Amino acid sequence: VVDCQGFQLLISARLDGETNDLEDAALSEHLAKCSACREFEGEAGSLVARLTIKEAPLVPDQTARILQTYHRPRVSFRYDLLRVLVGTLGLIRITAAIGLFSAGFSGVTGGHVGTELAAAEMAIGVGLVFASVRPARSGALAVVLAVLAVATVFGAVMDASAGRVGWVDELAHFVDALAAISLWRLSTRTGSGHRRTPATA
Amino acid sequence: MDELTRLFLEARDGDRLALAQWIRKSQPDVWRLTSHLIDRHEADDLTQEVFLRALSSMHSFRGESSPRTWLLSITRNVCADTVRRRQRARLLTRSAPIEAPSNLDETAAANDLIGRLEPSRREAFVLTQIIGLSYAEAAAVCRCPVGTIRSRVARARADLIEALRSEDLGKLG
């Protein structure tokens, strides 16, 4: 059996939208026959408004003071270098994609397959440039590039061994591996060398 | 994702503008909580201390709660440290022959109805009614069960109603 004190706890919770249907029903039934609890409900309902009128202080803006006092941890040169490297690789891929697009559309080479290849190249290029600007968001792209790097390096080794292509021509695929490693480093560490932690909230 | 969380994540990635906006938009919560848990006149300094602590540990934010709840947990810790510092200072001055004059801030807080609440009730009341957290969020800040917050808020309400009734009677008398 819930006494009036128990129902006052429910009244308080209901005012904050923190009760379930069963509690609501039990409370409504009790309120219909208890004038003391009805009075409590009325007073509790107007309580915050009464107190807020008395409170309502102006909160001073201290942003400048806080930023002035805060000394940001130094970002390492190596970290900045990685960002520049990833951004540059992205720009190279975007340039290559534009070349492939124009070649595909003008019918010089590749045709439809060429423009599809250009689209994939463009996507990776833009992704790399974005990752250089927002390193914390580069984890997923690092995985994509790692798979691409393994596949292209494997293909390059097989084809070069069989003499279908030259070793020097295929060296470019090793750049994918370099980009994947750089991205992984950027996505897992902050500029000051701390391990990044995920933010799922 | 709410705006405060987005700003926090961008700030953590090194966006200076997002950092300034995150501080500007988060500071009212921090200031209000410190002003109620400690006192209004120390709220400016405590707010600064909270943000300096938060900024230096941004990289260790684990995403187990929202950045807002995380920041308010830090605020609560800073307030708890302040209370401990005050208690130590009182112990040190206890043997002094002449007692220091009573703090004006404490007098102001005592006159404040919310300031007169029992500390854990006051904390639950301020977090849910003034800052606007849900019971679950307040429980995360206070590291206690949701049921405890529910009961503390109800008891705080009952205490305040009682205090307001006495205040009204006083005016009539």
Chai-1 contact restraints between the chains, C-beta under 6 A:
chainA,res_idxA,chainB,res_idxB,connection_type,confidence,min_distance_angstrom,max_distance_angstrom,comment,restraint_id
A,L9,B,A154,contact,1.0,0.0,6.0,A-B,restraint_1
A,S12,B,V153,contact,1.0,0.0,6.0,A-B,restraint_2
A,S12,B,A154,contact,1.0,0.0,6.0,A-B,restraint_3
A,S12,B,R157,contact,1.0,0.0,6.0,A-B,restraint_4
A,A13,B,R150,contact,1.0,0.0,6.0,A-B,restraint_5
A,E18,B,Y135,contact,1.0,0.0,6.0,A-B,restraint_6
A,E43,B,I161,contact,1.0,0.0,6.0,A-B,restraint_7
A,A44,B,R157,contact,1.0,0.0,6.0,A-B,restraint_8
A,L47,B,L160,contact,1.0,0.0,6.0,A-B,restraint_9
A,V48,B,Q129,contact,1.0,0.0,6.0,A-B,restraint_10
A,V59,B,P28,contact,1.0,0.0,6.0,A-B,restraint_11
A,V59,B,W31,contact,1.0,0.0,6.0,A-B,restraint_12
A,Q62,B,T47,contact,1.0,0.0,6.0,A-B,restraint_13
A,Q62,B,Q48,contact,1.0,0.0,6.0,A-B,restraint_14
A,T63,B,A20,contact,1.0,0.0,6.0,A-B,restraint_15
A,T63,B,I23,contact,1.0,0.0,6.0,A-B,restraint_16
A,T63,B,R24,contact,1.0,0.0,6.0,A-B,restraint_17
A,I66,B,I23,contact,1.0,0.0,6.0,A-B,restraint_18
A,I66,B,Q48,contact,1.0,0.0,6.0,A-B,restraint_19
A,I66,B,F51,contact,1.0,0.0,6.0,A-B,restraint_20
A,Y70,B,L52,contact,1.0,0.0,6.0,A-B,restraint_21
A,Y70,B,L55,contact,1.0,0.0,6.0,A-B,restraint_22
A,R134,B,D13,contact,1.0,0.0,6.0,A-B,restraint_23
A,A136,B,D13,contact,1.0,0.0,6.0,A-B,restraint_24
A,T190,B,H59,contact,1.0,0.0,6.0,A-B,restraint_25
A,H194,B,H59,contact,1.0,0.0,6.0,A-B,restraint_26
A,T197,B,R62,contact,1.0,0.0,6.0,A-B,restraint_27
A,P198,B,G63,contact,1.0,0.0,6.0,A-B,restraint_28
A,A199,B,L9,contact,1.0,0.0,6.0,A-B,restraint_29
A,A199,B,G63,contact,1.0,0.0,6.0,A-B,restraint_30
A,T200,B,G63,contact,1.0,0.0,6.0,A-B,restraint_31
A,A201,B,T5,contact,1.0,0.0,6.0,A-B,restraint_32
A,A201,B,G63,contact,1.0,0.0,6.0,A-B,restraint_33
A,A201,B,S66,contact,1.0,0.0,6.0,A-B,restraint_34
